[in-house]
Amino acid sequence: MNNPVYKFISDFKRKYPFTVAWRLRKNSEVVAKHLSPDEEILYAFAAQKNDNPLDIITTCVVALTNKRILIGQKRVVFGYFLYSITPDMFNDLTVSMGLIWGKVIIDTIKEKVILSNIQKEALIEIENNISSYMMNEKKKYEYRENIEE
C-alpha cells in the first residue's frame, strides 16, 4: 500500500528523534486509509494522544491536509481510532513546553485534543504549520459566510 503519510512521519521522526512515538507505519496507515482522492498531506507529526507524560502507549499520527486535520491511532490488537477536525470546528491552539517534552492542545468546539511527549524543538514547527494552515482556512470560511449573507 502506498502510504503518503508515512513519508512525512518518518521525516519528522528523523528530525525530532526524542519525540516518544512508535508503530508509526501502522498509525499512518489509519490516516492514509481515510484520505479523500483529492486530499493531499501538507504536514504530519507524531505524538501521544493524552495528557499524562508517563502514558507512552497511545501514539498517534497527526496529519494536516488541504481539507482538515486527521488524527489516526491504530489499536494494539484490532481496530483503530480516527479523529477529523475541520477548520470550522477549530477554536484555538495551545503549546506548552516542559523540561523534557512539550505538548500541543488543539481546542475544538466540542473537545480539547491533547498531544504530548513531543520533542521541545518540534513545538515551534508544529505551531507554525497548524496556525498558518488554520488562519488560511478560516479566511475561506469567513469569505463563504459573507457571500451567503
N, C-alpha and C positions, 0 to 999 in steps of 0.2 A: 504494500500500500504506500503510495506516495504521500508523505506527510510534510506539508509546508510549515507546520507549526514547530516541528522538532528542530529544524534548522535554526530558527530564531532562539529556541530554548537552549540548544547546545552552544550557540554563540554567547548567550547571556551567561550560562554556567561557566564557560571558559573564561569570560571576562571577570566574573564575580564568583570564584570557586568556594568562598566561605558561606554562601547562601545555603541554608540547610534545605536540601531537596533531593529526592531520588525517585526512581520509577518514572523518569521524565518522558521516556518514549511512550509508555502506556497512558500517562496523563495527557500528553499532547495528542494522542490518537482520539481521545474523547472529544477534544475541541475540533480536530480535523473532520471528524465524522459529521459534525453539525454545521459546517460551513456551507453557506449557500453557494451555488455556482458562480455568482457574480460578486462574491465576497472575497476580499484579499486581506492578508495579515499585514499590519503596519508595524507592530511591535509586540513582543511577548517576553514574559519573565516567569520565574518560578518562585514559590513561597509556600509557607504553611498557612492553611486557612483556619486560623484560630487565634486566640489572644494569650495563650499560655506558652512561654518560651521553652518549657520543658516538654511540651507535647510536640514531638517531631515526626509523627506518623501520618499527618494529614496534608501531605504535599499536594499542591495543585498547580496547574498551569494557567496563567492569565494571558489572554491574547486580545489586543486591540485590533479590530478590523475596521474596514471603512464604513461599517454599519452599527457596530455595538462592541461591548466588552464581553468576552466569553471567559468563564472560569470552569475548567474541567478537572475532575478528580476521579481517578479510577479506584474503585474499592479493591481491597486485597483479594477477596475470594471471588465475588461475582458482582456485576453491575457497576454503575458509576453515578456521579452527580454532575450536572451541568447547570451553571447559573448564567443567565444572559442579562446584561444591563444595557438598556437602550439609552441614548442621550437624553430623552425626555424624562427618564426616571432618575438621572444623576443629579444629586444635590451638591455635594461637596467632597473634597479630598483632604485628608489629614495625613501628615507624615510625622512620624515620631522616631527619634534616634536614641538608642540606649548605649550602654557601654560597649557591647559586642555587636548586637544586631539592631536593626530598625524594623519598623512596621509601617504599613500603608493602610489607611482606613478609607474605604470608599463608602460614602454616605448616599444612600438612595432614598426614594420616597418611603419605601416600606421597611428597610433594614440597614444595618451597617455591616459591610463586609470587611473583616479584619484579616489582613495578610501579613504574617510575621516571619521572623527569623531570616530577614533579608540582610545581606552584607551592607554595612553602612554606606560604602562608597556607591552603591547602586541606587540609593534613595533619590538623589538629585535627577538622575537619568529617568527613573520611573515617573517621578512627579512631573518633570518637563513633558514627557510623552503623553501622559494621561491628561494633564491640564491643557496643553495646546490642542490636543485632539477634541476634548470636550468643549473648549471655547469655540472652536470652529464649527462643531456640530450644533451647539446651542444657537449660534447665529443663524443657521439654516432653519431651525425650528421657529425662531422669532420672526424670520422673514415670511415663513408659511403662515404664521398666525396673523401677521399684518395684512397679508393678501386676503385671507378668509374674512376679515372684518370688513 
